[in-house]
């Protein structure tokens, strides 16, 4: 996990740079594809995911090294051919795992976050799950394990394979000629994120598009069908934690409410969106029927609140980068505490973005927790050794967040014009 945390120290600035270029380009050509609060929510979702992964907060059903050591028929050296086989296997496994996430109720819960943005841009690529608490992906890599592909090859390729899926989440790149027949491109992935009936559950490939063409899930982007983005059951929140578990909560409620025992059992493994008939009738949910005419989620927000949300996101990002930089010195138990503080921080400011009044209580509790940690230890997880008066800066930030929560919840006045900007 420490190696993963160190790798993120280099990867995150790269993602931020690409995001900045896309936003700047959109501004320059007067064709902006970002809404500020939506992008803050997207990046916040990405932070929750990498915090969870860096702390190892998942139960692994079976690991690839275990599979390799128990089912390998031969032992392979890490030659270029083996690296190629491993890449194809990883991409093939990714396609089927992705397809499973789109087709089965319980697995959709951990993927809905990625589709929840009603925009399509590089920020929405960062909407990765914190709800995938059970690791089973290695089961899809059984062919590689049988062939004896070394674990180190998979360990190196897996993050590269994931990061390589970032670039094609953009509307600023058109179709790419012959590349469209080999790789997943922005055009193809726009189709994948669209909720148009023509596009639903299409283009499930991750790097190579050959699997979609082989298994009948390929759909070209059509000029006459402009993609509309989001999910058919709108999430209606900026809070990444709520988005992560909304679908699971609905399944749990439906399983409790339905009268038939069989429906209580099968609802988890039925096609995505399936609900028992008796529950559908008594507890209907809002579904988008006309994808070209629906109101995007946009609670009232002043320009000052939007600036405050960016400020909060930036500070949490810096605090997370410090955690990665000081990973081994902080120690495992304190890392869990630190991670919990960051989770609470993201929950607090995203609740404020949603205009939830309970955000004040969350921010006061979080500030009190942080202030007590600083007063009792005289430091903030060793930050004073790296940044002079670093703990004092964190203390000032915590006080400011309480003032901000109170102000934006009870005191602020803003115009309707503010809410329409960004």
Secondary structure, 3 states (H helix, E strand, C coil): CHHHHHHHHHHHHHHHHHHHHHHHHHHHCCCCCCCHHHHHHHHHHHHHHHHHHHCCCCEECCCHHHHHHHHCCCCCCCCHHHHHHHHHHHHHHHHHHHHHHHHEHHHHCCCHHHHCCCCCCHHHHHCCCCCCCEECHHHHHHHHHHCCCCHHHHHHHHHHHHHCCCCCCCCCCCCCHHHHHCECCHHHHHHHHECCCCCCCCCCCCCECHHHHHHCCCCCCCCCCCCCECCCCCCCCCCHHHHHHHHHHHHHHHHHHCCCHHHHHHHHHCECCCCCHHHHHHCCCCCCCCCCCCCCCCCCCCHHHHHHHHHHHHHHHHHHHHHHHCHHHHCHHHHHHHHHHHHHHHHHHHHHHCCCCCHHHHHHHHHHHHHHHHHHHCCCCCHHHCCCCHHHHHHHHHHHHHHHHHHHHHHCCCCHHHHHCC
